[in-house]
Amino acid sequence: MILASSRNYVRRLHLIVFITFASVCWISMDRSWAATISVRYFRGTCMAAVGIPCNSTLDCGASGPCVVAAGTADDSTIVSSLQGTSMDLYRGQTSTVGSVGSLSMPQAILSAPVCWMPDWMLPDTGVLDINADPNPPVDSVEYYDYTIDDALGNNVNAMDCSNPGICSNRGWCDQVPNIGSAGFPCDDDSPCLPGTCVLMVTGCNNDAAAAPFTNGCSAHSVCIGGTMDGHLCTSSVADCGGSACSAPVAPAGSCINTNLSPNSLDVAGCLPLGDPLYVTRVVPSTVFSTCP
């Protein structure tokens, strides 16, 4: 689920990955501008030039060769920008099995960001050693995002538009035995009682079909009959003990996917304000996370 293309970037230990942003899963979903920031990770330094980072001798030219030591002590990063105005640069960290944020329409709220470099105007950060920009722990990722100040230099808590490509509900009803709402969309346990709402992020490309096999948001497949009747499933054998695994008939749900809007995207990749599928990335509104 990792693709390239936008203003939000993520790196894993010893790996730079350019991503597009968006949902609770938040990988490969942004539809915003062409990239205006970039992050480059370096594994070594040029032998004949102190402080010049490299990944290969080609990076060093006459100052080569590139010396890559074992471990990460000499690793470094450079964050660059083509944006010619003041920006607030954010950095956050999450596990690879977690998410870079959560969806609360019409906002995609970044997970655990910090205001890393407020009012940043330089073309790049310069070389950041492993102390200035530490690697994330193993099985975690570091992500970068930014917002542009307004004309008066004030912070603007909006980081461009996103295309989550997920169902708007937080999960699906798991109800054993099934008394009528198994597989239906839910945000908490109340519509599922005496069952539970199993929270999960569900990718989609339409409203009316079922999840997960036909990429819709109307309902999730459940076991039909047998001892697991009403249990969420993806396999009749593994989940249902041999009973059928099929989605109930349900009204169309809501897929937050900009391709489903009758409105077209503007040059920044945004739908018009007020469009029910409009989503913008934001930082949580706390004094500890927003830039001054």
DRENTORDO-182463 format. One record per residue: z negated, x, y of N, C-alpha, C, O in turn; residue in one letter; residue number from 1. Coordinates in steps of 0.02 Angstrom, whole numbers, m for minus. Atoms other than C-alpha are relative to their C-alpha. Last residue first. Layout:
SITE     npz     npx     npy    capz    capx    capy     cpz     cpx     cpy     opz     opx     opy  res    n
SITE       Z       X       Y       Z       X       Y       Z       X       Y       Z       X       Y    A  NUM
...
***
This chain:
SITE     npz     npx     npy    capz    capx    capy     cpz     cpx     cpy     opz     opx     opy  res    n
SITE      22      21     m66    m862     161    1432      60     m10      47      51     m28     106    P  292
SITE       1     m55     m49    m786     166    1258     m22     m26      68      m9     m84      84    C  291
SITE     m53       3     m50    m837      28    1139      m6      58      48     m61      80      66    T  290
SITE     m67     m14      27    m937      72     983      55      m2      53     104      34      46    S  289
SITE      m5     m63      36   m1121      88    1028      71      17     m22      84      74     m42    F  288
SITE       5     m55     m47   m1127     m43    1165      10      67     m35      26     117      m3    V  287
SITE      68     m26      m4   m1064    m171    1042      m1      60      45      49      95      52    T  286
SITE      27       1     m67    m909    m280    1049     m74      19       0    m118     m23      10    S  285
SITE      57      46      m5    m830    m228     885     m33       5      68     m41      60      95    P  284
SITE      62     m35      20    m668    m133     923     m56     m51       3     m56     m94      48    V  283
SITE      52     m11     m50    m509    m236     928     m57      41     m30     m63      48     m91    V  282
SITE      55     m42      23    m343    m256     837     m50      11      57     m29      22     114    R  281
SITE       5     m64     m35    m235    m402     891     m60      39     m25    m112       9     m40    T  280
SITE      59     m39      16    m174    m549     788       1      64      40      53      97      45    V  279
SITE      12     m59     m43     m51    m688     834     m66      33     m20    m117       0     m26    Y  278
SITE      m3     m60      41     m15    m803     686      m9      64      41      m2     119      14    L  277
SITE      55      m1      49     m72    m962     773       0      61     m45     m50      74     m79    P  276
SITE     m30      10      65      43    m920     922     m56       4     m53     m96      51     m51    D  275
SITE       4      70      19     m66    m939    1076      35     m16     m65      22     m68     m95    G  274
SITE      69      23      m1     m15    m773    1151      m1     m75     m15      40    m113      12    L  273
SITE      28      25     m63     166    m740    1105     m73     m20      m8     m94     m43     m61    P  272
SITE     m19      70      m8     197    m635     948     m28     m24      66     m73       7      93    L  271
SITE      48      53      m9     178    m448     969      33     m69       1      87     m77      30    C  270
SITE      18      25      65     281    m303     901     m48     m57       2     m81     m72     m48    G  269
SITE      61     m33      23     281    m210    1066     m22     m25     m68     m75      m6     m92    A  268
SITE     m14     m71      12     463    m255    1100     m61      38     m24     m55      92     m54    V  267
SITE     m25     m34     m59     423    m440    1078       9      75     m16       0      95     m74    D  266
SITE      43     m53     m25     411    m525     909      30      30      63      91      34      69    L  265
SITE     m20     m69      15     506    m687     883     m50      49      30     m85      33      77    S  264
SITE      m8     m43     m59     431    m860     877      18      70     m21      m2      93     m74    N  263
SITE     m66      14     m30     462    m974     728      13      41      62      70      46      84    P  262
SITE       1      32     m65     317    m885     643      70     m17      24     116      23      14    S  261
SITE      m1      72       8     323    m851     456       0     m38      67       5     m99      67    L  260
SITE     m68      20      21     374    m669     476       5     m76      m7      60    m103      m9    N  259
SITE     m41      14     m59     213    m644     576      71     m22     m19     105     m54      21    T  258
SITE     m58     m44       7     109    m659     418      49     m18      56      75     m74      58    N  257
SITE      m5     m33     m66     m63    m736     422      53      54      m4      38     113     m13    I  256
SITE     m16     m71       9     m36    m850     271       9      31      69      53      10     107    C  255
SITE     m24     m34     m60    m121   m1018     289       7      74     m12     m42     109     m24    S  254
SITE      51     m37     m37    m145   m1137     144      29      31      63      78       5      90    G  253
SITE     m18     m66     m24     m27   m1270      79     m58      32      38     m94      m2      75    A  252
SITE     m39      m2     m62    m111   m1416      m7      15      72      21     m18     119      m1    P  251
SITE      42       5     m59    m166   m1393    m188      43       1      63     101      23      60    A  250
SITE     m41      25     m55     m96   m1405    m364     m45     m12      60     m96     m46      54    V  249
SITE       0      72     m10    m205   m1298    m476      47     m19      57      64      22      99    P  248
SITE      28      23     m64    m154   m1119    m517       2     m76       4      51    m107     m17    A  247
SITE     m49      33     m43    m131   m1066    m698     m33     m25      63     m93     m41      63    S  246
SITE      21     m23     m67    m214    m956    m828      53     m26      48     110      m2      50    C  245
SITE     m51     m11     m52    m198   m1044    m996     m32      23      65     m88       4      82    A  244
SITE     m21      61     m34    m333   m1021   m1128      50      16      55      58      75      74    S  243
SITE     m58      30      33    m332    m862   m1232      21     m66      30      77     m88      17    G  242
SITE      11       5      72    m506    m802   m1190      57     m33     m36      46     m62     m90    G  241
SITE       8      70      23    m482    m845   m1008     m10      m7     m75     m16     m63    m100    C  240
SITE      47      40     m40    m500    m681    m913     m17     m67     m30     m71     m94     m16    D  239
SITE      58     m38     m24    m423    m545   m1022     m52     m44      34    m112     m31      29    A  238
SITE      35     m35      54    m307    m656   m1125     m64      32      26    m118      21      m2    V  237
SITE      27      50      47    m251    m785    m997     m41      34     m55     m90       5     m79    S  236
SITE     m24     m10      69    m233    m649    m866     m32     m52     m45     m93     m60     m45    S  235
SITE     m67     m28      m7    m250    m658    m676      32      11     m68      90      29     m73    T  234
SITE     m32     m41      51    m401    m770    m674      65      30      24      97       6      71    C  233
SITE     m58     m33     m30    m528    m863    m572      30      49     m50      m6      83     m87    L  232
SITE      13     m70     m19    m643    m962    m688      63      30      30     118      22       2    H  231
SITE      18      m4     m71    m618   m1152    m688     m15      70      25     m28      79      84    G  230
SITE     m35      48     m42    m622   m1173    m879     m25       4      73     m84      m5      86    D  229
SITE      m5     m29     m66    m698   m1015    m953      37     m46      49      62     m23     100    M  228
SITE      66     m15     m26    m761   m1098   m1113       0      28      70     m51      26     104    T  227
SITE      38     m52      34    m592   m1176   m1149     m67      12      33     m86     m24      79    G  226
SITE      29      17      65    m485   m1274   m1028     m39      58     m30     m42     113      m1    G  225
SITE      m7      72      13    m373   m1208    m889     m25     m15     m71       6       4    m120    I  224
SITE      m6      17      71    m425   m1038    m825       1     m75      m8     m37    m111      23    C  223
SITE      64       6      36    m394   m1017    m640      14     m14     m73      69     m34     m92    V  222
SITE      m3      19      70    m247    m963    m528     m70       1     m31    m111      44     m15    S  221
SITE      m2     m59      44    m285    m956    m343       1     m24     m72     m30     m75     m89    H  220
SITE      54      m4      49    m243   m1096    m222       8      64     m40      60      96     m38    A  219
SITE      24      68      14    m131   m1141     m74     m60       1     m47    m109     m36     m35    S  218
SITE      69       8     m20    m114    m964      m4     m28     m70     m16     m81     m88       9    C  217
SITE      16      52     m48      49    m895     m72     m74      m8      11    m114      32     m13    G  216
SITE      12     m26     m68     109    m735    m153     m13     m53      53       5     m44     111    N  215
SITE     m56      20     m42     184    m815    m309     m13      12      74      20     m16     117    T  214
SITE     m64     m14      31      75    m727    m438      60     m18      43     112      13      37    F  213
SITE     m35     m56     m32     m84    m709    m336      73       7     m21     110      47       7    P  212
SITE      18     m70       8    m104    m837    m271     m22      12     m72     m46     m34    m105    A  211
SITE      67     m18      22     m13   m1003    m260     m10      75      m3      39     114      m6    A  210
SITE       5     m20      70     137   m1060    m159     m71      22     m16    m115      24      28    A  209
SITE       5      54      47     126   m1159       3      m9      21     m73     m40     m16    m112    A  208
SITE      59      43      m3      86   m1039     142     m10     m41     m63     m66     m50     m86    D  207
SITE     m14      70     m12     207    m893     116     m64     m41      m2    m115     m17     m27    N  206
SITE     m60       4     m41     214    m703     113      21     m72      12      75     m85      39    N  205
SITE     m41      59       4      41    m664      47      64       8      40      70      51      83    C  204
SITE     m64      m9     m34     m88    m532      11      44     m60     m10      40     m95     m60    G  203
SITE     m59      22      38    m259    m592     m43      63       8      41      71     m26      92    T  202
SITE     m58       0     m45    m419    m508      14      62     m14     m41      74      18     m93    V  201
SITE     m52     m48      15    m566    m557     m94      55      m6      52      66     m59      80    M  200
SITE     m34     m28     m58    m730    m652     m80      51      53     m23      34      98     m62    L  199
SITE     m10     m72      14    m776    m753    m233      43      29      56     101      12      63    V  198
SITE     m60     m24     m34    m841    m920    m169       5      75     m12     m36     114      12    C  197
SITE       7     m48     m56    m967    m983    m295      68      16      30     120       8      m2    T  196
SITE     m30     m66       9    m985   m1128    m416     m12      44      61     m54      29     103    G  195
SITE      51     m49      16   m1105   m1275    m406      27      70     m16      m9     113     m41    P  194
SITE      60      16      39   m1040   m1284    m275      15     m50     m56      52     m98     m45    L  193
SITE      m7     m20      70    m868   m1223    m221     m57     m22     m45     m52     m18    m106    C  192
SITE     m50      44      32    m845   m1304     m50       6      12     m75      43     m24    m109    P  191
SITE       9      72      m7   m1014   m1234       8      54     m43     m32      37     m93     m63    S  190
SITE      10      36      63   m1001   m1059     m67       4     m75       7      14    m110     m43    D  189
SITE      68      m8      25    m923    m974      85      m7     m45     m61      41     m75     m83    D  188
SITE      28     m53     m41    m750    m946     161     m73      13     m18    m100      65      m2    D  187
SITE      67       9     m26    m653   m1048      34     m18      59      45      13     112      42    C  186
SITE      21     m50     m50    m480   m1076     m38     m70     m16      26     m90     m74      29    P  185
SITE     m16      20     m68    m465   m1183    m197     m25      53      50     m72      90      35    F  184
SITE     m62     m29     m24    m461   m1100    m368      18     m17      71      67       9      97    G  183
SITE     m14     m67      25    m593   m1214    m442      68      24      24     118     m12      18    A  182
SITE     m19     m45     m55    m621   m1365    m330      14      71     m22      24     115      19    S  181
SITE     m49      23     m48    m621   m1509    m454      21      48      54      75      39      83    G  180
SITE      10      70     m18    m766   m1505    m574      44     m21      59      31     m71      91    I  179
SITE     m37      24     m58    m716   m1345    m663     m13     m75      12      m1    m117     m31    N  178
SITE     m66      30      13    m850   m1282    m780      32     m28      63      m1     m40     113    P  177
SITE       1      10      72    m863   m1148    m720     m60     m44     m18    m116     m22      m5    V  176
SITE      43      57      18    m815   m1145    m537       6     m12     m75      56     m38    m100    Q  175
SITE       8     m13      71    m743    m992    m450     m51     m51     m25    m109     m49      m6    D  174
SITE      54      30      38    m685   m1048    m278       4      17     m74      56       7    m106    C  173
SITE     m23      56      42    m572    m927    m186     m59     m25     m41    m103      13     m61    W  172
SITE       3      m6      73    m597    m800     m45      22     m64     m34      56    m106      m4    G  171
SITE      34     m61      22    m601    m759     140      m2       8     m75     m12      63    m100    R  170
SITE      66      13      31    m471    m889     190     m29      65     m27       7     111     m46    N  169
SITE      52       5     m51    m333    m834     310     m69     m13     m29    m119       4       2    S  168
SITE      22      69      m9    m217    m774     172     m60      m2      47    m101      44      48    C  167
SITE      50      23      48    m151    m599     201     m16     m73      12      m2    m100      66    I  166
SITE     m32      16      64       3    m519     281     m50     m21     m53     m41      m5    m112    G  165
SITE      42      m9      59    m106    m437     413      36     m13     m66      28      25    m114    P  164
SITE     m27      50      46      29    m415     545     m38       6     m65     m18      44    m109    N  163
SITE      m2     m16      71     m52    m324     690      30     m57     m40      30    m115     m18    S  162
SITE      m3      57      45     m38    m321     878       8      23     m73      35      76     m87    C  161
SITE     m65      21      22     m94    m184     996      m4     m53     m55     m58     m68     m80    D  160
SITE     m38     m57      24    m259     m98    1016      66     m20     m31      85       5     m84    M  159
SITE     m56      28      37    m361    m217    1122      47      57     m18      68      95      25    A  158
SITE      15       1      71    m530    m181    1201      55     m38     m38      44     m94     m62    N  157
SITE     m31      61      25    m468    m131    1372     m10      m1     m75      16      43    m110    V  156
SITE     m12       6      71    m578      m2    1458      30     m68     m17      10    m120      10    N  155
SITE      52      33      39    m559       7    1646      20      m4     m74      79      m7     m91    N  154
SITE      36     m48      41    m451     136    1733     m55     m30     m42     m96       7     m70    G  153
SITE      59     m24     m37    m398      21    1873     m41      50     m40     m94      72     m17    L  152
SITE     m23     m35     m60    m222      m3    1802     m57      28      42     m47      74      81    A  151
SITE     m40      40     m45    m294     m45    1630      16      39      64      m1      98      69    D  150
SITE      37      28     m57    m349      84    1504      46     m42      44     107     m33      45    D  149
SITE     m20     m27     m65    m246     105    1345     m40     m33      55     m49     m94      55    I  148
SITE     m17      53     m47    m325      78    1175      15      32      68     m13      84      85    T  147
SITE      15      m7     m72    m332     198    1031      18     m62      38      56    m104      15    Y  146
SITE     m35      52     m37    m336     215     843     m17       9      74     m64      45      91    D  145
SITE      m3     m12     m72    m385     347     716      38     m58      33      87     m83       5    Y  144
SITE     m55      32     m35    m437     327     534      m7      10      75     m62      20     100    Y  143
SITE      12      m2     m72    m537     440     420      58     m36      32     116     m23      15    E  142
SITE     m54     m15     m45    m533     398     235     m25       2      71     m75     m31      88    V  141
SITE       4      36     m64    m659     402      94      61      19      42      96      67      27    S  140
SITE     m11      72      10    m647     447     m90     m14     m41      63     m29    m100      59    D  139
SITE     m48      15      53    m716     622     m57      m1     m75     m12     m53    m107     m12    V  138
SITE      21     m14      68    m813     625     106      55     m16     m50     101     m53     m34    P  137
SITE      40      54      30    m715     621     268     m25      21     m68       4      67     m99    P  136
SITE     m33      38      53    m660     788     339     m44     m58     m22    m106     m52     m20    N  135
SITE      16     m13      70    m746     838     499      43     m40     m48      66     m95     m32    P  134
SITE     m31      58      32    m659     834     669     m10       7     m75      36      27    m111    D  133
SITE     m18      48     m52    m757     949     786      30     m64     m30      21    m118      m3    A  132
SITE      62      26     m31    m844    1041     644      15     m54      52     m21    m103      58    N  131
SITE      32      45      48    m687    1062     537     m66     m28      27     m90     m78       1    I  130
SITE      20     m29      63    m594    1136     685     m39     m50     m42     m49    m107     m21    D  129
SITE      67      24      16    m502    1036     816     m20      29     m68      11      13    m118    L  128
SITE      19     m10      70    m351    1127     886     m73     m20     m10    m118       6      22    V  127
SITE      11     m69      17    m300    1052    1052     m21       5     m73     m28     m46    m106    G  126
SITE      71     m17      m2    m330     869    1084     m12      75      m4     m69      97       4    T  125
SITE      31      m4      66    m150     832    1129     m72      24       7     m93      45      61    D  124
SITE     m52      14      49     m41     779    1277     m25       8     m72       2     m23    m118    P  123
SITE     m37     m60      18    m201     768    1380      55     m17     m50      51     m67     m86    L  122
SITE     m65      m2     m35    m254     603    1457      42      60     m20     100      65       2    M  121
SITE     m39     m57      23    m407     548    1356      69      m1      33     104     m52      28    W  120
SITE     m42     m22     m56    m515     427    1452      38      63     m15      40     110      25    D  119
SITE     m15      48     m52    m644     415    1311      43      31      55      37      90      70    P  118
SITE     m22     m35     m60    m630     535    1163      18     m52      54      76     m73      57    M  117
SITE      m2     m72      14    m721     482    1005      18      39      63     m15      89      79    W  116
SITE     m39     m22     m57    m779     306    1044       0      76      m2     m49     109      16    C  115
SITE      39     m31     m53    m840     269     869      47      18      57     105      35      45    V  114
SITE     m32     m50     m43    m766     148     745     m51      31      47    m103       2      61    P  113
SITE      39     m60     m16    m869      67     605      36      51      43      34     111      27    A  112
SITE      63     m13      35    m739     m58     541     m29      67      21       3     119      14    S  111
SITE       6     m65      33    m605    m116     662     m69      10     m30    m119     m13      m2    L  110
SITE      56     m39     m27    m600    m302     701      m7      64     m40     m20      63    m100    I  109
SITE      13     m43      56    m432    m389     676     m51      52      24     m34      94      65    A  108
SITE      16     m71      m6    m436    m527     804      m6      33     m69     m30       2    m116    Q  107
SITE     m63     m38       3    m353    m697     820     m11      75       3      32     112      29    P  106
SITE     m55      22     m43    m430    m740     701     m22     m19      70     m72     m54      78    M  105
SITE      33      57     m32    m577    m649     626      48     m25      53      45      m5     111    S  104
SITE     m41      47     m38    m503    m523     504     m42     m57      26     m76     m91     m13    L  103
SITE       4      68      25    m606    m375     448      39     m46      46      47     m32     106    S  102
SITE      21      52     m45    m588    m188     465      m3     m68     m32       6     m75     m93    G  101
SITE       2     m29     m67    m533     m23     393     m21     m54      50     m23     m40     110    V  100
SITE     m51      23     m46    m574     m88     220     m10      35      67     m64      59      83    S   99
SITE      23      47     m50    m667     m29      67      57     m21      45     115     m24      23    G   98
SITE       3      66      31    m600      49     m92     m25     m53      48     m28    m112      32    V   97
SITE     m68      19      19    m541     205       1       1     m68     m34      53    m101     m37    T   96
SITE     m18     m21      68    m710     215      85      69     m24     m17      93     m73      12    S   95
SITE      14      50      50    m721     198     273      19      26     m68      57      75     m73    T   94
SITE      m1     m23      69    m722     308     426     m18     m57     m46     m60     m98     m30    Q   93
SITE      45      35      45    m686     282     608       9      24     m71      55      61     m86    G   92
SITE      m4     m26      68    m608     369     757     m51     m36     m42    m106     m50     m19    R   91
SITE      52      19      48    m569     298     927      12      33     m67      69      47     m87    Y   90
SITE     m17     m16      68    m468     371    1072     m61     m14     m45    m116      10     m33    L   89
SITE      63      m9      35    m483     288    1241      16       9     m74      44     m36    m106    D   88
SITE      12      36      61    m321     314    1336     m72      12     m23    m101      64      m7    M   87
SITE      67     m10      27    m268     367    1510     m12     m45     m61       5    m104     m60    S   86
SITE      52      34     m39     m81     367    1536     m67      10     m33     m70      37     m88    T   85
SITE      14     m35     m63      76     459    1484     m52     m35      43     m42     m40     103    G   84
SITE      16      51     m50      81     407    1301     m22      34      65     m67      76      64    Q   83
SITE     m57       3     m45     169     538    1196     m12     m49      56      30     m59     100    L   82
SITE     m21      64     m29       7     581    1111      62       9      43      70      60      77    S   81
SITE     m48      m5     m55     m57     716     994      18     m69      26      11    m119     m10    S   80
SITE     m22      67     m15    m209     734     880      44       4      63      22      30     114    V   79
SITE     m21       9     m70    m225     910     811      23     m73       6      66     m96     m31    I   78
SITE     m45      55     m16    m323     944     652      20       5      73     m15      35     114    T   77
SITE       2      25     m69    m410    1093     571      49     m58       9      92     m70     m34    S   76
SITE     m45      57     m11    m451    1176     405      m9     m27      71     m62     m19     102    D   75
SITE     m48     m16     m53    m531    1348     408      48     m57      13      97     m47      49    D   74
SITE      33     m30     m58    m690    1301     314      48      15      57      28      11     115    A   73
SITE     m22      33     m61    m600    1180     197     m25      33      64     m16       5     118    T   72
SITE      49      41     m35    m607    1266      28      29     m28      65      89     m26      76    G   71
SITE      29      51      43    m497    1410     m27     m52     m40      40     m82     m15      87    A   70
SITE      59     m20      38    m409    1500     114     m22     m57     m46      m6    m115     m34    A   69
SITE      37      60      19    m232    1464     172     m57      21     m45     m46      40    m103    V   68
SITE      52     m15      49    m156    1613     263     m42     m64     m12     m76     m88      33    V   67
SITE      53      49      m4       8    1576     349     m50      13     m56     m31      15    m114    C   66
SITE      m6      63      38     112    1733     361     m57     m48      13    m105     m32      48    P   65
SITE      16      14      70     144    1743     501     m21      62     m38     m21     117     m11    G   64
SITE      72     m10       9     134    1780     688     m22     m12     m72     m82     m10     m87    S   63
SITE      15     m71       3     322    1808     700     m74      14     m10     m93      70     m25    A   62
SITE     m52     m44     m27     351    1626     657     m18      73      m9     m36      95     m64    G   61
SITE      26     m60     m33     184    1543     621      54      42      34      40      78      82    C   60
SITE      39      19     m59     227    1364     575     m20      60      42     m36      53     101    D   59
SITE     m46      25     m50     366    1426     459     m37     m22      64      m9     m19     118    L   58
SITE     m20     m56     m42     234    1526     366      49     m22      55      53      10     107    T   57
SITE     m47     m45      32     165    1363     300      18      55      49       3      50     108    S   56
SITE      m4      22      69      25    1242     338      49      42     m41      46      43    m102    N   55
SITE     m63       3      35     m27    1319     502      m9     m33     m68     m64     m37     m95    C   54
SITE       3      31      67    m160    1334     635      69      m3     m32     120       1       2    P   53
SITE     m62      38       8    m154    1462     778       0     m30     m71       3       7    m120    I   52
SITE       5      69     m24    m333    1513     818      63     m41      m5      62     m99      15    G   51
SITE      65      32       7    m308    1700     804       2     m71      29      23     m81      86    V   50
SITE      14      37     m62    m125    1749     791     m65     m40      m9     m65     m91     m44    A   49
SITE      m4     m44     m58     m71    1883     666     m14     m36      66      m2      m8     120    A   48
SITE      35     m64       8    m129    1798     506      m2      40      64     m53      71      80    M   47
SITE     m49     m54      m1     m80    1621     554     m35      68       2     m81      78      41    C   46
SITE     m11     m30     m66    m215    1496     505      51      57      m7      59      87     m60    T   45
SITE      11     m72      m8    m236    1377     358       9      23      72      15     m17     118    G   44
SITE      40     m31      52    m246    1200     293     m16      73      11     m60     100     m21    R   43
SITE     m20     m69      16    m184    1105     446     m49      29     m51    m110      20     m46    F   42
SITE      55     m35      34    m190     916     471      25      68     m23      79      74     m52    Y   41
SITE     m25     m50      47     m76     832     598     m59      40     m27    m103      61      10    R   40
SITE      54     m43      23    m119     669     683      30      48     m50      62      28     m99    V   39
SITE     m10     m30      65       8     574     786     m59      45     m16     m91      73      29    S   38
SITE      47     m53      14       0     456     933      17      27     m70      46      m8    m111    I   37
SITE      11     m38     m62     141     356    1010     m59      47      m6     m73      84      41    T   36
SITE      59     m43      m4     215     285     850      m5      37      66      44      68      88    A   35
SITE     m14     m63      34     344     148     878     m59      47      13     m94      40      64    A   34
SITE     m49     m46     m28     259      m6     941      18      56     m47     m15      66     m98    W   33
SITE       4     m15     m71     171    m136     835      52      52      21     101      63     m14    S   32
SITE     m68      12     m24     206    m220     669       4      17      74      38     m17     111    R   31
SITE      m8       6     m72      54    m161     573      73     m11      18     118      12     m17    D   30
SITE     m14      66     m26      31    m202     391      12      m5      74      21     m60      99    M   29
SITE     m71      17       0      30     m51     279      16     m69      28      53    m107      m2    S   28
SITE     m46     m55      14    m157     m36     245      71     m30      m1      83     m81     m34    I   27
SITE     m20     m42     m56    m285    m149     324      41      62     m17      34     113      16    W   26
SITE     m25     m56      40    m365    m222     169      30      52      46      25     112      32    C   25
SITE      59     m25      33    m470    m333     280      19      57     m46     m20     102     m60    V   24
SITE      46      51      22    m315    m344     382     m64      26     m26     m85      82      m9    S   23
SITE       7      70      m6    m194    m252     490     m57     m37     m28     m89     m68      14    A   22
SITE      67      29       2    m128     m85     518       0     m73     m13      50    m108      m6    F   21
SITE      m4      57     m44      24      23     486     m61     m43     m14     m86     m42     m71    T   20
SITE       1      67      27      m9     192     413      16     m52      53      16     m37     112    I   19
SITE     m12      44     m56      27     375     437       4     m71     m26      41     m85     m72    F   18
SITE     m41      57      16     m54     474     298       8     m42      62     m42     m63      92    V   17
SITE     m13      43     m58    m123     648     323      46     m57     m23      98     m44     m54    I   16
SITE     m60      40       0    m198     725     167       5     m40      64     m41     m75      83    L   15
SITE     m59     m42      10    m324     864     136      65     m39       1     115     m16     m27    H   14
SITE      12     m72       6    m468     740     120      64      37     m19      93      25     m71    L   13
SITE      47     m12      54    m399     570     168      m7      76      m6      33     113      22    R   12
SITE      m9     m60      41    m316     533     332     m54       1     m53    m111     m19     m41    R   11
SITE      54     m12      47    m283     372     426      12      65     m37      70      82     m52    V   10
SITE     m12     m53      48    m180     328     578     m61      11     m43    m117       1     m21    Y    9
SITE      62     m11      35    m164     177     691      14      50     m56      64      43     m92    N    8
SITE      46     m33     m45     m27     173     822     m67      12     m33    m113      38      m1    R    7
SITE      22      29     m63     118     136     708     m52      40      36     m52     101      35    S    6
SITE     m35      22     m59     237     172     569     m39     m19      61      m6     m52     101    S    5
SITE       4     m30     m65     208     233     397      16     m50      54      50     m99      41    A    4
SITE     m65     m11     m31     163     153     234      m9      33      68     m64      44      91    L    3
SITE       2     m42     m59      14     147     118      71      14      25     111      42     m12    I    2
SITE       0      40     m60       0       0       0       0      42      63     m15      15     117    M    1
***
